[in-house]
Amino acid sequence: MSPLRPLRSEEVLRALKRAGFEVIRQRGSHLRLRHPDSRVVTVPAHREIGRGLLRKIIRDAELSVDKFLELL
């Protein structure tokens, strides 16, 4: 498994969109994305997302860390 580093929210959103997720709504500083197979992920629109939260987002998206890093 490759080590994760903190990423900007724009990078995370771009990777999730490449994985097939679409933004379905935004409330405040959080965006909700849905995959056609009904997986749902919430991503904060903050400047930087730390490693712990990034790992949680990847887990919610049901992706491996390596697959997520390929999508970057």
ZIVEN-V253862 format. One record per pair of residues at least 12 apart in sequence whose ideal C-beta (glycine too) atoms are under 10 Angstrom apart, sorted by the first residue. I is the first residue (numbers start at 1). J is the second residue. If there is no record, write none. Layout:
((I | J) (I | J))
This chain:
((1 | 64) (1 | 65) (1 | 66) (1 | 69) (2 | 64) (2 | 65) (2 | 66) (2 | 68) (2 | 69) (2 | 70) (3 | 51) (3 | 65) (3 | 69) (4 | 49) (4 | 50) (4 | 51) (4 | 52) (4 | 54) (4 | 55) (4 | 58) (4 | 65) (4 | 68) (4 | 69) (5 | 50) (5 | 51) (5 | 54) (5 | 69) (6 | 47) (6 | 48) (6 | 49) (6 | 50) (6 | 51) (6 | 52) (6 | 53) (6 | 54) (7 | 48) (7 | 49) (7 | 50) (7 | 51) (7 | 53) (7 | 54) (7 | 57) (7 | 68) (7 | 69) (7 | 72) (8 | 46) (8 | 47) (8 | 48) (8 | 49) (9 | 29) (9 | 30) (9 | 31) (9 | 43) (9 | 44) (9 | 45) (9 | 46) (9 | 47) (9 | 48) (9 | 49) (9 | 57) (10 | 45) (10 | 47) (11 | 48) (11 | 49) (11 | 54) (11 | 71) (11 | 72) (12 | 31) (12 | 33) (12 | 41) (12 | 43) (12 | 44) (12 | 45) (12 | 48) (12 | 49) (12 | 53) (12 | 54) (12 | 57) (12 | 58) (12 | 61) (12 | 68) (12 | 71) (12 | 72) (13 | 31) (13 | 33) (13 | 41) (13 | 43) (13 | 45) (14 | 71) (14 | 72) (15 | 57) (15 | 58) (15 | 61) (15 | 63) (15 | 67) (15 | 68) (15 | 69) (15 | 70) (15 | 71) (15 | 72) (16 | 31) (16 | 33) (16 | 35) (16 | 39) (16 | 41) (16 | 43) (16 | 57) (16 | 58) (16 | 61) (16 | 63) (16 | 68) (16 | 71) (17 | 33) (17 | 71) (18 | 68) (18 | 70) (18 | 71) (18 | 72) (19 | 33) (19 | 35) (19 | 39) (19 | 41) (19 | 61) (19 | 62) (19 | 63) (19 | 67) (19 | 68) (19 | 70) (19 | 71) (20 | 33) (20 | 34) (20 | 35) (20 | 36) (20 | 37) (20 | 39) (20 | 61) (21 | 33) (21 | 34) (21 | 35) (21 | 36) (21 | 39) (21 | 40) (21 | 41) (21 | 43) (21 | 61) (21 | 63) (22 | 34) (22 | 35) (22 | 36) (23 | 43) (24 | 40) (25 | 42) (26 | 43) (26 | 45) (27 | 42) (28 | 44) (28 | 45) (29 | 43) (29 | 44) (29 | 45) (29 | 46) (30 | 42) (30 | 43) (30 | 44) (30 | 45) (30 | 46) (31 | 43) (31 | 44) (31 | 45) (33 | 57) (33 | 60) (33 | 61) (35 | 61) (35 | 62) (37 | 62) (39 | 60) (39 | 61) (39 | 62) (39 | 63) (40 | 60) (40 | 61) (41 | 56) (41 | 57) (41 | 58) (41 | 59) (41 | 60) (41 | 61) (41 | 62) (41 | 63) (42 | 56) (42 | 57) (42 | 60) (43 | 57) (43 | 60) (43 | 61) (44 | 57) (54 | 68) (55 | 68))
